[in-house]
């Protein structure tokens, strides 16, 4: 198959790499080009589970969605999930192989590169185009040795590169010129142009700067993408706090504490987007306001986040919230925290074995385990007219508690859902105040969202289809790129790319 590749690198984190890669996947898909996303190495706590039970970065799952294909582990062969300030869980081809600190992982990169190239070669045989996303910036001098995420990878597979910068942050010309200048001669040669992202205002006032940039670098500006007001795309890693649109007359107030190792925070995106719901994110040392619903989200380091919440006074707030009729939803790690005890007997999250007390809302104990549960699920909600939901499991822990119902409740009200294989999952308290579940993504399904909103207190919840909204936003992004970039020319240049390198080319000594 005659496959072409194109790599998007950024001057900084959050410059727009994921966004542009998503747009290009959708634009190529519109042209009936079979395209796949690829990110050699991703560092993020926001992940997704493939149909085959592998774990990859959330951004690559979104890009696969934009391309109209199923996510696969080869689209993100190396995923790093930080669990301390200097270490991370290392996931290779969808499966965790252990925890490594930064120095150990640096030595491991030679092995990781083999896995990266294996995945890339497999994608080349299946797709007509590969849209590659870099990580961070290619100009991080201290990270260039053994690099597999940016120019090190591009050089290995001879991929052309676009460098994107966010003008909304300021200093866009310094970012682009500085980044290019810090690259080696051979790396500079594979940069086919720049893209400026999130521009506001009159483009004519920017033209003199664009002319200077092209003259200074010899590289064309391939597009200036406008700031899209109210644009939504699932966050790759950082917790999204920007207001999507103004809401009036909301009927439900949701409070979510943001913990240091919070993960899979896209779980509450459908609530942020729902017109009847106000979502309040509570950060460190901020007071917890009154709420109708409190959500405890997932966590990469459950005991660390549990201790953080205790230090913030969340335990007293939680008891007060429940005493006065509030509802609580615990998802994955948050579900575990609502139990009585968390036991790390194998020291998976701690230096030594450690046992901690949870908030005691659920009569449940959890033993942290080395093997992750990774699978997509379909289920029904017995307590909500058997409404159908979809979701996915991604946890390392085994929870045990007494499912026996009290005299006042029915057996159906003891579990959150019934999985398609007939197994019961999760917890629903007898007083209907607390839900706990290991399933992520349940609010993305219209029926699941409606059921939870009704349970939380909205008598007539408006129907909101998250999938339709997400697809429309990707189309809006793609339309903008179509308007402000010459996509046909970009495809031609990517297909015919042959780097023109000086005789004494190659990586400079500092690489």
Residue, then its C-alpha position, 0 to 999 in steps of 0.5 A: x500500500x502506498x502510504x504517506x505520513x505527516x507528523x504534527x509537532x508543537x512549540x509547547x504542550x497544548x499548542x494544538x497538536x491533538x486538535x490539528x491531528x484530529x481535524x486532519x483525520x476527519x478531512x482525510x476520511x472525508x476524502x475517502x483516504x483510509x487514515x489512522x492516527x499515531x502517537x509514539x509516546x503519550x504521557x497522560x492520565x486520560x486514557x481509553x480502552x480498545x475493543x480488544x482490551x488494550x489501553x491507549x491515550x484518550x487523544x488517539x481514541x478521539x482521532x480514530x473516531x474522527x477517522x471513522x475507525x476503531x481505536x487500536x493499541x498500535x495507535x499509541x504503543x507507549x503510554x506513560x501514566x504519571x503516579x508520582x512527580x518523578x515516575x509513571x506506570x509504563x504501558x506498552x502495546x496496551x498493557x502495563x509492564x510496571x512503574x519506572x522513574x524518569x531515569x530508569x525510563x530514559x534507559x528503557x527508551x531503546x527498548x520502547x523504540x522497538x515497540x514504537x517502530x513495530x506498531x508504526x510498521x503495522x499501521x503502514x500496511x493497513x492504512x493509506x495515511x498516518x497522521x502522527x502526533x508529537x509530544x510536548x516540544x521537539x526543542x526540549x534539549x534535555x530530552x533529545x537523547x534517545x527521543x522517540x516522541x518527536x524528531x527522533x521518531x520523525x528521523x527514524x521513519x523519514x516523516x515530514x513535520x508541521x510545527x504548530x504554535x498557539x498565538x493565543x498564548x503570546x510570543x508565537x514568532x519567538x516560539x516558532x523561530x526558536x524551536x526551528x533554530x534548536x533543531x539539527x540541520x536534518x531535522x530542520x529539513x523535514x519541517x515543511x511548514x508552520x501552522x498558527x493556532x487560535x488566532x483572534x482578530x483581523x488577519x491583515x494585521x498579522x500579515x507582516x509577521x507572517x511575511x517576516x516569518x517565512x523570510x526568516x526561516x524559509x518555511x511557509x505558513x500553511x495556515x492560520x487557524x481561528x479561535x473557535x469560540x466554545x469549541x469542545x474536544x475531549x482533553x488529552x490530559x489536563x482537566x478542562x475548566x473552560x466554560x463551553x457556553x453560558x447556561x441559564x436556569x440550570x436545575x442541578x449543581x454538581x461538585x467535583x473535587x480535583x485531586x492531584x492524580x485524577x484520571x479519566x476526567x472526561x467522565x463528567x464532560x457530558x455534565x459540563x455540556x448538558x444545558x441543565x447542569x452546573x459543574x463546579x470543579x473544586x481545586x486545592x484549598x478551595x471551599x466545597x460549596x453546597x451541591x445536589x450531586x458530588x462526584x468522586x472521579x477516577x485516580x491513578x494513585x487512589x491512596x494518594x488522592x484519598x489522603x489529599x481529600x482528607x487533608x482538604x476536609x472532604x470527609x466532613x463535607x461528604x457526611x454533611x452533604x449526605x445528611x442533608x439529602x445530597x447524592x454521591x457518585x463514585x467512579x472507579x478510584x472514587x468508588x474505592x475511596x467511598x469504601x471502608x478500607x483500601x489495602x495496598x499489600x503488594x506496595x503497588x502505590x506505596x514504597x511499603x505495604x500500606x492500608x488506609x481507611x476510606x470514607x466509609x460510605x459503602x460497606x466495601x473493602x478494596x485490595x489493590x492488585x497488579x493486574x488491570x481490568x481492561x474491557x469495554x462493557x454494555x449493561x442495563x440499569x435495573x433501577x431505571x427501567x433497564x435503560x441501556x448504557x455503555x462504558x469501559x473498565x480500567x482499574x487495578x483493584x478487587x472490591x468486596x462487600x455485602x450485596x445483601x439487600x435490607x428489608x426495605x430494598x429490592x435486590x435490583x437496588x443493590x447494584x448499579x447495573x447488570x452487565x451483558x454477561x449477566x454479572x452485577x456491577x457496582x453499588x446503589x445504596x438502599x436509601x438511593x443516595x450513593x452510586x458506585x461503579x467501576x465503569x467509566x463513560x456511562x454518562x456518554x450514553x444518552x440513556x445513562x446520562x438521563x437516568x443519572x440526572x433523574x436519580x440526582x434530582x432533575x424531574x424532566x431531564x433534557x435529552x443530550x446525545x454526547x456522541x452527536x455533539x462530539x461528532x458535530x464539534x469535530x466537523x466544525x473543527x475540520x471545516x475551519x481547517x478546510x477553510x484556512x489551510x490548503x489541504x490538497x496541497x498539504x497532501x501532495x507535499x506529504x506524499x512527495x516529501x524527500x528531505x533536502x539536507x546539506x552534505x554535512x547534515x545529521x544530528x548536531x552533537x548536542x542531540 
